[in-house]
Amino acid sequence: MEEQSEPETPLLQTTKIKRKKTAESKMKLTQGAFDSSKESKSRRKRAMIDDLYDHAKVNSPVIERAEEVRANLAPSYPSFWKAMVKSNVSHGFWLHLPMRFCKFNMPKIDTVFIVENESGEEYKINYISQRTALSGGWKAFSDANQLYEGDVLVFHLVEPTRFKAYIVRANGFGNVNADAKPLNSVPMDDELEVAPKDHSEKRVKKNKRAKRVKPPPGFHRDNNQSNSLMLLETNNGHVEDQFNNDTEDLGPNKVLPHSESSNFKEMKSIDDFTILVDGLAIDCELSDQHRNKYYDLCCSQNSFLHDHLLKSINCKLAAEIITQTVNIAEAIRACNLSTSRADYEIWDKTLKGFELLGMNVGFLRARLNRLMSLAFESEESEVSKRLREVSAEQARAEEEMRSLELKLLRLKETMGRLDSEVESLKVKAEKHELKFQEEANAPW
């Protein structure tokens, strides 16, 4: 005989209804002023997930401090906060911004933004509209301000292309302690697994691509900003970005040894190109010419050539390896059949050493070997050698011919002069002989 479940009591039904209303109210707070009836099913699903993540983080002390900072900002200008993950501060060169914030407040084309920190220092950072992310210059800003995983940045859009950034440290102190480690107790999602780590390798020196600039001409945004748009500053942009950009950025628990390993194909131009060694930008160690030439080499192979350099190599040595690689590549381009074998051997020996250190220079060595074979070892090289010999002999013969022609011309001139002189002397001789005969035949 089957057992029948007991009917639910009114108290249990009331409890379920209250829980349902609580969940619905949380979804409404997450969605803000947007009409949920107009959103797609997938967007509502993402909003629910955002709500779960944000609700898990709302009690975090660092998040609470970030909210306090936002609460004290001028409400007439939009703002949002962004929690730093490993791909933002340790290995990456992108910072994705909340999609909703970008949709209503950011330009629709790629634009250079000025980001000012609390000390008044200003940095130029490229905003990529298609990816709703800060790109070129972000890594330098992160290094210069010593951002760590777990820190929170509050962005205040005070002008159309100008952010004021406030740093809320995960270590609980002000924006001065660079050696403290993030708190272990901060509850965050999988991508924000905060654990103690050694920040001794954190770079303090600014990358030269993050230039300090003078403030642009003042521009005051109109104060008729809709209050409903302030809901776009919500924190759930962090998780939503992961859904909308899952093919563009590193997902949860995917921490690569170098950000270059993520995908070189995302480098759309030289402005997006950052040379990282062990998570540190070394662009400032190279001249602009070498950096541009190295970018071309990387584009030819569709990858970072220094991606697999040994971990023991420091930034100075890595920069020197890159510089010499570019120099050899340019020398290979400029060589010709008259280039000596010794030059080829020196270049190949140097590249072989770089290859042992992890530098991807195999394609350069392959080009060198082909050139050496064509220049010295193939049948065509014998023909070229004979051609050079015959050409030299031909040049000598032509030179001798020109010399003989000049000598012949001079001889002809001499012959002409002598002919004229002979004719003149013949006339005189005939006159003399005639005079002699007249004297001899004269009567006694």
matplotlib code that plots the C-alpha trace (Angstrom):
import matplotlib.pyplot as plt

x = [0.0, 1.5, 2.2, 0.5, 2.3, 0.9, -0.7, 1.4, 0.4, -0.6, 2.6, 4.9, 3.0, 3.4, 7.1, 7.6, 5.7, 7.9, 11.0, 9.7, 9.0, 12.4, 14.1, 11.9, 12.8, 16.5, 16.1, 14.3, 17.2, 19.7, 17.8, 17.3, 15.1, 15.1, 11.8, 12.2, 9.4, 11.6, 14.7, 15.4, 15.3, 19.1, 19.6, 17.1, 19.1, 22.3, 20.7, 19.7, 23.3, 24.6, 22.2, 23.5, 27.2, 26.6, 24.6, 27.5, 29.9, 27.7, 28.9, 32.6, 34.3, 36.2, 32.9, 31.2, 34.0, 33.7, 30.0, 30.8, 33.2, 30.5, 27.9, 30.1, 30.6, 28.6, 25.5, 25.2, 28.1, 27.8, 30.1, 30.7, 33.1, 35.2, 36.8, 40.4, 41.0, 44.3, 43.8, 43.5, 46.5, 48.9, 49.0, 46.5, 46.3, 42.5, 40.0, 36.4, 33.9, 30.2, 28.3, 25.3, 27.4, 29.3, 26.0, 24.7, 27.8, 30.8, 31.5, 30.7, 34.1, 37.6, 38.7, 41.7, 40.5, 42.3, 42.3, 43.3, 44.1, 43.7, 47.1, 46.2, 48.5, 47.0, 47.3, 46.2, 44.4, 42.8, 39.1, 38.1, 34.3, 33.7, 35.0, 33.9, 37.3, 40.3, 43.3, 46.5, 47.9, 45.9, 48.8, 50.9, 48.2, 47.9, 51.6, 52.1, 49.3, 50.3, 46.9, 46.5, 44.0, 41.0, 41.4, 38.4, 38.5, 35.7, 35.4, 33.8, 33.1, 33.6, 33.9, 33.0, 36.6, 37.9, 37.7, 38.5, 39.6, 39.5, 41.4, 39.9, 42.6, 41.7, 44.2, 42.0, 44.5, 44.7, 46.1, 49.7, 50.6, 52.1, 53.4, 50.3, 48.5, 44.8, 42.5, 41.8, 38.3, 36.8, 34.0, 34.1, 33.3, 35.6, 37.3, 38.1, 39.8, 41.8, 44.8, 48.0, 50.6, 54.0, 53.8, 57.6, 57.7, 55.0, 56.3, 56.3, 58.0, 55.5, 55.4, 56.3, 53.1, 51.1, 52.1, 51.2, 49.3, 47.9, 44.2, 42.0, 39.9, 37.2, 33.9, 31.0, 28.4, 24.8, 23.2, 20.0, 21.4, 18.5, 18.4, 17.4, 20.7, 22.5, 21.3, 23.5, 26.5, 25.6, 28.2, 26.7, 28.5, 31.5, 29.7, 27.7, 30.9, 32.0, 28.9, 28.9, 32.7, 33.3, 35.1, 37.2, 38.5, 39.9, 37.2, 37.1, 40.0, 42.0, 45.2, 47.9, 51.6, 51.7, 48.9, 50.5, 49.4, 45.8, 45.4, 47.7, 44.9, 43.2, 46.0, 44.2, 46.9, 50.3, 48.3, 47.0, 50.5, 52.2, 55.4, 55.1, 57.8, 56.7, 53.7, 55.7, 55.6, 59.0, 58.0, 59.9, 63.1, 62.9, 63.1, 59.9, 61.6, 62.5, 59.1, 57.4, 59.7, 59.1, 55.4, 55.7, 57.7, 55.1, 52.4, 54.2, 54.1, 50.7, 52.2, 54.5, 58.0, 59.1, 56.1, 58.3, 61.3, 62.8, 61.4, 64.9, 65.4, 65.0, 63.4, 66.6, 67.9, 64.6, 64.6, 68.1, 67.2, 64.2, 66.4, 69.1, 66.4, 65.0, 68.5, 69.3, 66.0, 66.7, 70.3, 68.8, 66.5, 69.4, 71.9, 72.9, 75.1, 78.2, 77.4, 80.2, 79.7, 81.1, 78.2, 75.6, 77.3, 77.4, 73.7, 72.8, 74.9, 73.3, 69.7, 70.5, 71.4, 68.2, 66.3, 67.8, 66.5, 63.0, 62.8, 60.7, 63.3, 63.1, 61.6, 64.6, 67.1, 65.3, 65.5, 69.2, 69.8, 68.0, 70.0, 73.3, 72.4, 71.5, 74.6, 77.3, 76.1, 73.7, 74.5, 73.1, 75.9, 78.5, 76.8, 76.8, 80.4, 81.4, 79.2, 81.1, 84.4, 83.4, 81.9, 85.2, 87.1, 84.8, 85.2, 89.0, 88.8, 86.5, 88.9, 91.8, 89.8, 89.0, 92.7, 93.7, 91.0, 92.4, 95.9, 94.8, 93.1, 96.3, 98.2, 95.8, 96.3, 100.0, 99.7, 97.6, 100.2, 103.1, 101.2, 100.9, 104.5, 105.7, 103.7, 105.2, 108.7, 108.2, 107.4, 110.4, 112.7, 111.4, 112.1, 115.6, 116.3, 115.0, 117.2, 120.2, 119.6, 119.2, 122.6, 124.2, 122.9, 123.6, 125.9, 129.5]
y = [0.0, 3.3, 6.0, 9.3, 12.5, 14.6, 17.9, 21.0, 23.0, 26.7, 27.7, 25.9, 27.4, 30.9, 30.4, 29.3, 32.3, 34.7, 33.1, 33.4, 37.1, 37.7, 36.1, 38.2, 41.4, 40.6, 40.1, 43.4, 45.2, 43.6, 44.5, 48.1, 50.3, 48.0, 46.5, 42.7, 41.9, 43.2, 41.3, 37.9, 34.7, 34.4, 37.9, 37.2, 34.1, 36.1, 38.6, 35.9, 34.6, 38.1, 38.5, 35.3, 36.3, 39.9, 38.7, 36.5, 39.4, 42.1, 41.3, 41.5, 44.3, 45.5, 45.7, 47.5, 50.1, 50.4, 51.1, 53.7, 55.4, 55.4, 56.8, 59.8, 60.6, 63.2, 61.5, 63.6, 61.6, 57.8, 55.5, 51.8, 49.5, 46.7, 43.9, 43.0, 39.5, 37.7, 38.4, 42.2, 42.7, 39.8, 38.5, 40.4, 43.6, 44.0, 45.4, 44.6, 47.2, 46.5, 46.1, 48.2, 51.0, 51.1, 51.0, 54.2, 56.1, 55.2, 56.2, 53.9, 54.2, 53.4, 56.4, 57.4, 57.9, 59.8, 57.9, 59.9, 58.3, 59.7, 61.3, 63.3, 61.3, 60.9, 58.1, 57.5, 54.3, 53.1, 52.1, 49.4, 50.0, 46.6, 44.8, 47.3, 47.1, 49.2, 48.0, 49.8, 51.5, 49.5, 47.3, 50.3, 51.9, 48.6, 48.4, 52.0, 51.9, 48.5, 46.8, 43.3, 40.6, 41.3, 45.1, 47.1, 50.1, 52.7, 54.5, 57.9, 59.2, 63.0, 63.9, 62.1, 60.7, 61.1, 58.7, 59.5, 56.1, 55.4, 52.3, 50.2, 47.8, 44.3, 44.4, 46.9, 49.8, 52.9, 53.3, 53.3, 49.8, 48.0, 45.0, 43.8, 40.7, 40.3, 39.0, 35.3, 35.7, 37.7, 35.6, 35.9, 33.8, 31.2, 33.8, 35.8, 33.2, 35.4, 33.7, 35.0, 35.5, 37.0, 40.5, 41.1, 40.9, 43.6, 46.3, 49.8, 51.6, 53.0, 51.8, 54.6, 53.9, 55.2, 58.8, 61.5, 64.2, 67.6, 67.7, 68.3, 71.4, 71.4, 69.8, 69.6, 67.0, 68.1, 67.4, 66.1, 62.6, 60.2, 58.7, 55.4, 55.2, 55.3, 51.7, 50.9, 51.4, 48.1, 45.6, 42.7, 43.9, 41.8, 38.5, 39.6, 40.5, 36.9, 35.7, 38.3, 38.1, 34.4, 34.1, 37.2, 37.0, 34.4, 32.4, 31.3, 29.2, 29.8, 31.5, 31.4, 31.8, 34.8, 37.0, 36.7, 33.1, 34.1, 34.9, 37.0, 37.3, 39.8, 42.2, 44.4, 47.0, 48.2, 50.2, 46.9, 45.4, 45.0, 43.0, 41.1, 39.0, 37.1, 39.5, 42.7, 45.1, 45.8, 48.1, 51.0, 48.9, 49.0, 51.9, 52.7, 51.4, 48.0, 47.7, 48.3, 45.9, 43.3, 43.7, 43.0, 39.8, 38.6, 39.4, 37.3, 34.3, 35.2, 34.7, 36.3, 35.2, 35.6, 33.6, 30.6, 32.4, 30.8, 32.0, 32.8, 35.5, 38.9, 41.9, 43.5, 40.3, 39.7, 43.2, 42.7, 39.3, 41.0, 43.9, 41.6, 39.4, 42.5, 43.6, 40.2, 40.1, 43.4, 42.3, 39.2, 41.5, 43.6, 40.8, 40.0, 37.5, 39.4, 38.9, 36.7, 33.3, 34.5, 37.0, 34.2, 32.0, 34.7, 35.4, 31.7, 31.1, 34.0, 32.9, 29.4, 30.7, 32.6, 29.5, 27.6, 30.3, 29.8, 32.5, 31.5, 32.3, 29.0, 30.8, 33.2, 30.4, 28.5, 31.6, 31.9, 28.3, 28.8, 31.9, 30.2, 27.2, 29.5, 31.6, 28.9, 25.3, 24.9, 24.4, 27.9, 29.2, 27.7, 29.4, 32.7, 32.2, 31.7, 34.6, 36.8, 35.6, 36.1, 39.5, 40.6, 39.3, 41.0, 44.2, 43.9, 43.2, 46.2, 48.4, 47.2, 47.7, 51.3, 51.8, 50.4, 52.5, 55.6, 54.6, 54.0, 57.4, 59.0, 57.1, 58.2, 61.8, 61.3, 59.8, 62.7, 65.2, 63.2, 63.0, 66.7, 67.3, 64.8, 66.6, 69.9, 68.5, 66.9, 70.2, 71.9, 69.0, 69.2, 73.0, 72.4, 69.7, 71.9, 74.8, 72.4, 71.1, 74.6, 75.5, 72.4, 72.8, 76.5, 77.5, 78.1]
z = [0.0, -1.1, 1.4, 0.9, 1.7, 4.3, 3.2, 3.8, 6.8, 6.4, 8.3, 5.8, 2.9, 4.4, 4.9, 1.2, 0.0, 2.1, 0.7, -2.8, -2.3, -0.8, -3.8, -6.2, -4.4, -4.7, -8.4, -8.8, -7.0, -9.3, -12.4, -11.3, -13.4, -16.4, -17.4, -16.8, -19.2, -22.1, -21.2, -22.7, -20.8, -20.8, -19.5, -16.6, -15.9, -15.7, -13.5, -11.1, -11.0, -10.5, -7.6, -6.0, -6.4, -5.2, -2.3, -1.3, -1.4, 0.2, 3.7, 2.7, 4.6, 1.5, -0.5, 2.3, 2.4, -1.4, -1.1, 1.6, -0.9, -3.6, -1.2, -0.6, -4.3, -6.2, -7.3, -10.4, -12.0, -12.5, -10.7, -10.1, -8.3, -9.7, -7.7, -8.9, -9.9, -10.9, -14.6, -13.8, -11.6, -11.9, -15.4, -17.6, -19.5, -19.7, -17.3, -18.4, -17.2, -16.4, -19.6, -18.4, -17.2, -20.6, -22.6, -21.0, -20.1, -22.3, -25.9, -28.7, -30.3, -29.0, -26.9, -24.7, -21.1, -18.4, -15.1, -12.0, -8.7, -5.2, -5.3, -8.4, -10.7, -14.2, -16.7, -20.3, -20.8, -24.0, -23.8, -26.3, -26.9, -28.6, -25.6, -23.0, -21.4, -20.5, -22.4, -23.4, -20.3, -17.8, -16.8, -16.1, -14.0, -12.0, -11.4, -10.5, -8.0, -6.7, -7.1, -5.7, -6.1, -3.8, -4.0, -5.1, -7.4, -7.3, -10.7, -10.8, -14.3, -13.6, -17.3, -20.6, -20.9, -17.4, -14.4, -10.8, -9.3, -5.5, -4.3, -1.5, -0.2, 0.7, 3.5, 5.3, 5.3, 3.2, -0.2, 1.1, 2.3, -0.7, 1.3, 3.0, 1.7, 0.9, 3.6, 3.4, 4.9, 2.1, 0.6, -3.1, -6.2, -7.8, -9.9, -6.8, -4.8, -2.4, -0.9, 0.6, -2.0, -2.3, -3.8, -3.7, -7.5, -7.8, -10.0, -8.7, -11.6, -14.1, -17.6, -20.0, -21.9, -19.0, -19.4, -16.9, -18.8, -18.0, -17.3, -20.4, -20.7, -18.1, -18.9, -16.5, -17.2, -17.0, -13.7, -15.2, -15.1, -14.6, -11.1, -12.6, -14.4, -11.1, -10.7, -13.6, -11.3, -9.6, -8.7, -10.6, -13.7, -12.6, -13.0, -16.0, -17.8, -17.3, -19.2, -21.9, -22.5, -21.8, -25.1, -24.6, -21.0, -18.7, -17.0, -13.4, -12.2, -15.5, -14.3, -16.9, -16.2, -18.5, -19.8, -23.2, -23.2, -23.2, -26.8, -29.0, -31.5, -29.3, -30.0, -32.6, -32.8, -31.4, -28.8, -27.3, -27.3, -23.9, -23.4, -20.1, -18.4, -15.3, -15.1, -15.3, -18.3, -19.8, -22.7, -21.1, -21.4, -25.2, -27.7, -29.7, -32.8, -31.3, -29.7, -33.1, -34.9, -32.2, -32.5, -36.3, -35.5, -33.1, -35.6, -38.2, -35.9, -34.3, -30.8, -28.3, -29.1, -25.4, -24.1, -22.9, -21.6, -18.5, -15.2, -13.9, -16.6, -15.2, -17.0, -18.0, -19.7, -21.3, -22.8, -24.1, -25.7, -27.4, -28.6, -30.0, -31.7, -33.5, -34.5, -36.0, -37.8, -39.4, -40.3, -42.0, -44.0, -45.1, -46.0, -49.6, -51.5, -50.5, -46.8, -45.3, -43.8, -40.5, -40.1, -40.7, -38.2, -35.5, -36.0, -35.9, -32.8, -31.0, -31.9, -30.8, -27.4, -27.2, -28.3, -25.4, -23.0, -24.3, -27.0, -30.1, -32.8, -34.7, -37.8, -37.8, -37.7, -40.4, -42.6, -41.9, -42.8, -46.1, -46.9, -46.0, -48.2, -51.1, -50.6, -50.1, -50.4, -53.4, -57.1, -57.6, -55.4, -57.8, -60.7, -58.7, -57.8, -61.5, -62.4, -60.0, -61.4, -65.1, -64.3, -62.7, -65.7, -68.1, -66.2, -66.4, -70.2, -70.7, -68.8, -70.9, -74.0, -73.0, -72.3, -75.7, -77.4, -75.7, -76.8, -80.4, -80.4, -79.4, -82.0, -84.7, -83.6, -83.8, -87.3, -88.5, -87.2, -88.8, -92.1, -92.2, -91.3, -94.0, -96.7, -95.6, -95.6, -99.0, -100.6, -99.0, -100.1, -103.7, -103.8, -102.4, -105.0, -107.8, -106.7, -106.5, -110.1, -111.4, -110.0, -111.3, -114.8, -115.0, -118.0, -117.3]

ax = plt.figure().add_subplot(projection="3d")
ax.plot(x, y, z, "-o")
ax.set_aspect("equal")
plt.show()
